[in-house]
Amino acid sequence: MGGLLLIGIVFMLIGMFVQWRLKSKFTEYSHVGLMNGMSGAEIADRMLRDNGIYDVRITQVEGMLTDHYNPADKTVNLSADVYHGRSVSAAAVAAHECGHAVQHKVAYAPLKMRSALVPVVQVCSNILNIFNMAMLFIGGFIFYNQGIVSTTLLTILVVANLGVTVFALITLPVEFDASRRALAWVEQRGIVNRNEHVMAKDALWWAAMTYMVAALGALANLLYYASMLLGRRSDD
């Protein structure tokens, strides 16, 4: 249990740093106006049309850094700062989310796999959340030290962590590819100049790092439970 707690603390601290860095970069570049003066919504609309996509709606959502593409209802959802913003940050985020729409159109394999895994990862996450809540109420140290965790339960935890890890790992190429498509398009179409391109690339890199940390954390948890399961079976 101590090892799991240490893993959680380490990746929580790393995640907090990356999130802080992402927000600081977004704030910094949100104060850098685009030379062309386009808003995030306008950039998103142009990128979609340039890629022959006419059945995707661009909507505004609440919150900061809540931007996302929803393949289920084909919507590019942009936060207010991105939707109305005329900054490097707005351009980078809007183009990135449209990159996912382009992936959807061309049937990008990792995106299809990720979408198919959504129901699975929801079940896996629920199992892990229930188990973690049980640890808080029962007392994790007593639970583990007394060997109450059975081989069957450990197997379930390993499978649940495997589902979460596979989903997190598949998310990585999806996010990196969307950024690649976005940066190539904004440069090709002259949406950003050279300096703005460098800043947009930097902002999207830190956004990608949040997914990298999540994937590494999921993998660490999987290896921890897998080692416990293997140790339990060797004792048996």
N, C-alpha and C positions, 0 to 999 in steps of 0.2 A: 504493500500500500504506500510505503514511503517513497518507493521509486516512481509510482504513478503520480503522487503528489508533486514530486520534484519535476517530472516531465511537464505537468500542468503549469507549474509556476514559471518554469523557463520559457515555455512557448507563450504564456500569457504576457510575460514581460517583453518578449520579442515582438509579439503581436501589437502590444500597446505602443512600442516604439515605431513600428512600421505605420500604424494608423496615424500616429502623431505626425510622422514625417509626410505622409500622404496629404493630410489636411493642411499642413503648413505649405506644401508645394502647391496645392490647389488654391489656397488663399493668395499665395505670392503671385501665381500666374493669372489669377482672376483679376489682378490689378494691371495686367498688361493687355491693353486693347489691341485688337487685330487691326492691321493696316487697312483691310478691306471693309471693316465695320459690320460684318455679317453677324447675326445672332446664332446661337446654337441650333435653334429650331430651323432657321434658314439653311444652315450648313447641312443639317440632317436631311432636310427635304431635297437638297441638291444632290447629296450623295446617293440617296435612294433612287432618285430619277436617273442619275448617271449610270446606275447599275440595273436599270430597267425594272425597278421595283415600284409598283403603283398600288399595291394592296396592303401596305403597312401604314398605320396611323401613327402620328407623332403626338404624344400627350404630355401634359405637365403633371408631376407628382410632388407631394410634399416632402420636406426633409432635405438634408445635405448629403451628397454622395449616395443618393438613393436611385441613381440612374440605372436602368436595366432594359434589356430587350426581352419581351415575352413572346416566345414562339407559339404559344397556345392561341393567343388572340391577335397575333401579329401587330404588336404595338412597340414603338420605341418610346420609353417613358423617361422623360428628362426632368430633373429637379428644376426649381424656379431659376436658380443661379445659372444653370446651363441653358435652359429653354430661352430665357431672355438675355442671357449674358452675351457680350460681344468681345470676349477675351480669349486668350490662348487656352485657358482651362476649359472654357465652354466649347471651343472648337475641338479640342482633343477628346473630351468625353462624348460629345455628340457624335463625332465620327466613329469613335470606338463602338458605341452601341449600334450604330448603323452597320458596323463591320459584322456584328452578329446577325443582322438581317440578311446581309449578303451571304453569310455562311448558310443560313437557312435556305435561301434561294438555290444555292449550288449544291445543297445536300452534303455539306461538309461532315464527314464521317464522325469525328469526335463530338460535334454538336448533337448529332442524331443519337449517339450512344449516351451522351449526358442526359438528354431529354428522356430517353427510355428508362434511365436509372432513377429518375426523380421519385417515382412511387416507392422504389426499393430503399433508397436512402432515407426517405421519410420514416419508413418502418424501422430501419436500423437506428436512426437518431432517437426515435421514441423509446426503443428498448434501452439504449444507453442512458437516456435521461431518467427513465424509471429506476434503473440500477443505481445511478449516481444519487438520486433522491433517497433511495433506500440506504445508501451508505451514510448519508448525512443523519438520518433518523436512528439507524441501528448502531452506528459507530464503526467506521471502516476498519480501524485497527483490531477491534475485537472480532469483527466478521472474518478478517483474513487470518488472524493468529489462531483462531479456534478451528480453522479449516472448514468453515461452514460452506464456503464456495465449492460446490461440487464440480466434478469434471464436466458434467452436462452443462452447468451454468457457464463455466469457463468457455466451453465450446460455443455456446450461444453468443457470448461476449466477443469471442474472436471473429465469428461470422459477421456480427453486427459491425464491428470495427473494420472488417474487411470491406463491407459494403460502403461505409463512409470513406475509407481510404481510396478505393477504386474511383468513387465519384470525385473526390478531391483531386486525384491525379489526372483524370480525364479532363477536368476543368482547366488545367494548366494550358494544354495546347489550344483549347477553345479561346481562352483569354489572350494568349500571346498572338495567336493568329488574327484575332479581331483588331488588336493594336497594330499589327503589321499592315493589315488591309487599310486601316484608318490613316496611318502615317504615309503610306504610299499614295493614297488618294489625295490627301490634303496637299501633298507636295506636287503631285502631277497636275492638279487643277489650279495650283497657285493660290490655294486658300490661305496658306501661311508663307511668310518669307523664310529665309534661312535661319535667322535667330529664333523666330517663333516656332519653327520646326524642331529645333533643339530643345526648347522648353516643353513643347507638347510631348516629345519623346520621353523626356525626363519625368513628366507627370504620369504618363501611362506606365512607365517602368515601375514607379512606386506603387501604382494601383495593382500591377501584376504581382508585386512582392507580397501583398496581403494574401493572395491565393497560394503563393509558394509557402508561406508560413503555415497556413491552414493545412496544406497537403503534408508538410513535414511533421506537423503536430499529430495529424491523423495516423501517419505511418509509425511514429514513435509509440503511440498508444497501442496500435495493432501489434507491434513487435513485443511490447511489454506483456500484453495478455497472452500472446502466442508462446512466449518463454515460460509464463506461469503454467499454461496448459501442458507444455512439453515436460516441465518439471514435475507436475502432478502425475502425469502418465508414467514417467520413469520411476516415481516412488511407488506407484501401484504395481 
